[in-house]
Amino acid sequence: MAVIKVVEIMSNSTKSWEDATKNAITRASKSIKGIKSAYVQDQSVVVSRGKVTEYRVSLKVSFAVK
């Protein structure tokens, strides 16, 4: 039987939501081994002077516990 753990992480990027998601997984994989999937729970942006300056994502990342 497999046991899966889920952690919530947040990330940001000045390029896109996709880039913020990639940044989150890249960083999380340095300390979490065996990441199986990620669910984008929430997306938001920071607006400054009428322009989007930052993209933010909240992810639920799942991985196998051994």
C-alpha positions as CSV (number, residue, x, y, z in Angstrom):
1,M,0.0,0.0,0.0
2,A,1.3,3.4,-0.9
3,V,1.1,6.4,1.4
4,I,0.9,9.8,-0.2
5,K,1.6,13.1,1.6
6,V,0.4,16.4,0.4
7,V,2.1,19.8,1.2
8,E,1.0,23.3,0.2
9,I,3.5,25.6,-1.3
10,M,3.4,29.1,-2.9
11,S,5.6,30.5,-5.6
12,N,5.9,33.6,-7.8
13,S,7.3,34.7,-11.1
14,T,7.5,37.9,-13.1
15,K,6.9,36.0,-16.3
16,S,3.8,33.8,-16.0
17,W,1.8,31.4,-13.9
18,E,3.4,28.5,-15.7
19,D,6.8,29.8,-14.8
20,A,5.8,30.3,-11.2
21,T,4.6,26.6,-11.1
22,K,7.8,25.4,-12.6
23,N,9.8,27.4,-10.1
24,A,7.8,25.9,-7.3
25,I,8.4,22.3,-8.4
26,T,12.1,22.9,-9.1
27,R,12.6,24.3,-5.7
28,A,10.4,21.8,-3.9
29,S,12.2,18.8,-5.6
30,K,15.5,19.9,-3.9
31,S,14.1,18.8,-0.5
32,I,11.1,16.6,-1.4
33,K,12.0,13.4,-3.2
34,G,9.4,11.4,-5.3
35,I,7.0,14.2,-6.2
36,K,4.2,12.6,-8.1
37,S,1.9,15.5,-8.9
38,A,0.9,19.1,-8.2
39,Y,-2.5,20.7,-8.2
40,V,-2.7,24.4,-8.8
41,Q,-5.1,25.5,-6.1
42,D,-5.0,29.2,-6.6
43,Q,-3.6,31.9,-9.0
44,S,-3.2,35.6,-8.4
45,V,-1.3,38.6,-9.7
46,V,0.3,41.7,-8.2
47,V,-0.7,44.9,-10.1
48,S,1.4,48.1,-10.0
49,R,0.4,51.2,-11.9
50,G,-2.2,49.3,-14.0
51,K,0.2,46.5,-15.1
52,V,0.7,43.0,-13.9
53,T,4.1,42.8,-12.2
54,E,4.1,39.4,-10.6
55,Y,2.2,36.1,-11.0
56,R,1.6,33.9,-7.9
57,V,0.4,30.3,-7.5
58,S,-0.5,28.2,-4.6
59,L,0.1,24.5,-5.2
60,K,-0.8,21.2,-3.5
61,V,2.2,18.9,-4.1
62,S,1.9,15.2,-3.5
63,F,4.7,12.7,-3.0
64,A,5.1,9.1,-1.8
65,V,6.1,8.5,1.8
66,K,8.4,5.5,2.3
